[in-house]
Amino acid sequence: MKNRLLLTTALVAVSFAANVYANPFPEDATDLISGSYVVEHTGNPIFHEGNVKISKDAVLKVNTYGEDAGDDWVSPENAFVVKGNLTVGDEQQGGGTLIMYREDNEKPMMFVEGNTTIDNGASVTMRNDDGSWATIISKTADIKGGTLDLNGAEFVTDEDLNISGGVINLTEGSISAGNNEEQSIGNINITGGEVNLIGKTVEAGMDSNGVISISGGKVTMQGNDNDDAALWGNVSVSDKAVINMNGKARIDVDESENISISGGTINVAGNENTFRAVNDVEMSGGVLNIAKGADLHINKDDGTTAEKGTLALSGEVNLNGTLISNVSGDGSLNIKSSGALVDGNVLGTNLSFEADHSLSKAISGAIEDLASLNVNTGTLTFDKEVYGTLGTLTVKDTLNIEESLFVNNDLNLTDNATINMNEDLSVMDGGINMTGGTVNVNEASVLWAAKDINISGGELNLKGEMDTIYDWLDENDVPLPKPETPGDININGGIVNILSDSAEISTEGNVVVSDSGVINVNNGAKLYIGGMPDEDDEEDGDENQTDTINLINGGSINLAGTLVANISGDDRGVINFESSEAVIEGDVDTPSLTFNFDHSLSKAITGTLGSVDKLTVAKGTLSFDKEP
C-alpha cells in the first residue's frame, strides 16, 4: 500500500471562522501559548499566511476537509493550508494540542507548505471513524517529541520526514515521505523516539520513495488476522535501532529497493512476520532475535514468482522459533532452544547451539562450508552431513557424532565438554587441544588430526581406534596438504583410558607422556602404538609397525592389559604393572618399573630391557628372570 497524495495550488480564498466553542484563529499565530482555536469548514479553501506555533496551553482544532478525487489523488478544496511552518510543542515549555477529527464521513485535511515540527509536550490527534483518513501533508517534517495519535490517518511529507523523539501511535493508516514521486524524493529518518504501527481492519505502515533509515529509537509493528503492519520502500536498519515485529508484521520492498541491516536489534514475536524482497536481505551487522513460537518468513518475490529468499548474514541471529529462509555468510546463527528451526539451507555461517538439539531437526535443508560449529550448552547430535568444509569445532557441553565430521582448524576441548563418537572425527588442517572434558571414541570410530594432539586435561576413552595422521592418502593416493612438521601426541596432564582390544595410537611424530599425563590400559584391553597389523601382514607373518612412547617427567602408564610399543624416557616416567596379565610387547629402556601383582620380567616385557634406574615391587612376587 503506497498512498501518493497530490497538492494542487488552486487556492482561491481566505477565511478564518470561529465557533461558540473557540477563539477566532488570529492572523498572527506565530506563538500561541493559551486559548482554544478552531479552523472551521467554510466550503472554501482556508489558508494562513506565515507560521503557526502552538505550545503550552494552546489548542487548535482543524475541522476542514479535502475531497477524495480517486486514483490516489486528493483535491485540496476546503482544506486548511499553512503557507509557512507549523510547530506544535516547545523544547523548553512543552504543551500544545492539535486535533483533526470529524464525526461525518468527510476527510479531515491540512496542508503545510513549509516544515512541520512536533516538539516536546505536543499532543497531536488525527482521527476519522467513519470516512476517509485524516491527513496532514507537509513539505518536510521534524518529530522531536510529544505524542501523535493517528487512528485512520496519514501523515505525509513531500520531502524528508525526520523522527528523533516523541511517540507516534498509528492505528490504520500511513506515515509517508516522498508524496510527489515526479517532483521529489522523501526519506524517513528515524534516530530516536517510538513508533507504534498497529494494523486492524486495514494496514498501518510507513512508506518512502527514498529510504526508511532507522538508526535509533524503536519501531513496533503489530498486525492481526485482518491486515498487516508494515514498512514499505528501501529499508536501512543500523546503529541503535530497535524494531519489534509482533505478528503479521512486514518489511516489504520492490525490485529496485533493498532491506539492509547493518546494526541495531530486530525482535520477532508472533506469527506470519515477513521480509519480502527481490534481492537477498543483507544483514551485515546487528542482531535478529526470533522468539520461541514465533516465525519470520524471508520471501524472494518479484511480483511474478515467489520463492524462499536468502538472509545474507554477517550479523547475529538468535533463534528460539522458526526462520523460514536460506542463510548464507559468515555471521552467527545461534540455536537457542530445542524447538528452533531454520527451514532452508545454511551456507558458511558460524553455527552455535545453546540447547539440546540435532542437526537434522535444527536445519531442514543442506548444510555447507560452515565457518564454525559451537556446542555451548546442551547436547547436539551430529546426525547430518556437512558438505564442503567446517572451519572450527568448539564443544563446551555435549556432542554426539552420528555422521562423519570433518573439521579444518584446531579442535579445542575445555571444561566439562563431552564428545561421544559413533562415527569418525577428522581435523584436516589443525590439531586437537584438550584441556578438559571427555571424549569417548566408540567402536569402529577414528579420531584423526593433521597436526598435534595435546591432552593436558580431561579423559579420552578409546573403545575403538585413535589415529593422528599428518599425511593421509586415500584409495587413489590423493594426498591432503602435508604440514612441514609431523604431528605429535602429547599426553601431559590428561588421562587416556584404553577399553578395547583394538585401540591404536599412531603418528609419524612422537608420542610423549609427561607431567602427570596417564595412559590406563585396562585388563583385557590392547593398545597398539604405531599401527595394528592388517590381514596381509598376518598372512605373511609380518609384524606390525611398532612405535615408541617417550615416558618422561612424571608421566605414567598403568598397565593391566597389553601394550604393543617400545618405551623410552627417564626415571621420572613410571610403568605400573597392575595385573599378572600385563605385558609390553616391545623394548623398554630407562623408565622406572613398579609391580603391583605377581609377575616375571620375561613375561612382562617381551622385547629387550635396557637400563632401569628404579625397580619397585610394591605388591606380589616378581621373578627377576631377565637381565637389563
KADASUL-V664280 format. One line per field, one symbol per residue. ss: DSSP state (H for helix, E for strand, L for the rest). burial: # if it has 24 or more other ideal C-beta (glycine too) atoms within 12 Angstrom, else .. A space follows every 50 residues. Layout:
BEGIN
ss->???
burial->???
END
This chain:
BEGIN
ss->LLLLLLLLLLLLLLLLLLLLLLELLLLLEEEELLLEEEELLLLLLEEELL LEEELEEEEEEELLEEEELLLLLEELLLLEEELLLEEELLLLLLEEEEEE EELLLLEEEEEEEEEEEELLLLEEEEEELLLLLEEEEEEEEEELLLEEEE EEEEEEELLLEEELLLEEEEEEEEEEELLLLLLLLLLEEEEEEEEEEELL LLLEEEEEEEEEEEEEEEEEEELLLLLLEEEEEEEEELLLLEEEELLLEE EELLLLLLEEEEEEEEEELLLLEEEEELLLEEEEEEEEEELLLLEEEEEE ELLLLEEELEEEELLEEEELLEEELEEELLLEEEELLLLLEELLLEELLE EEELLLEEHHHHELLLEEEEEEEEELLLEEEELLLEEEEEEEEEELLEEE ELLLEEELLLEEELLLLEEEELLLEEELLLLEEEEEEEEEELLLLEEEEL LLEEEEEEEEEELLEELLLLLLELLLLLELLLLLLLLLEEELLLEEEELL LLEEELLLLLEEELLLLEEEELLLLEEEELLLLLHHHHHHLLLLLLLEEE ELLLLEEEELLEEELEEEELLLLEEEELLLLLEELLLEEELEEEELLLEE HHHHELLLEEEELLEEELLLLEELLLLL
burial->#######...#...###....#..##..#..##.########..####.. ######.###########.....#################...####### ##...#######################...################### ##############################...#.##############. .#######################..############..########## ###...###################################..####### .......##############################..########### #########.###.#.#.################.#..############ #############...##################.#######..###### ######################..........#..############### .#############..######..########...........#.##### ###.#################.#######..################.#. #.#####.#..#..#......#...#..
END
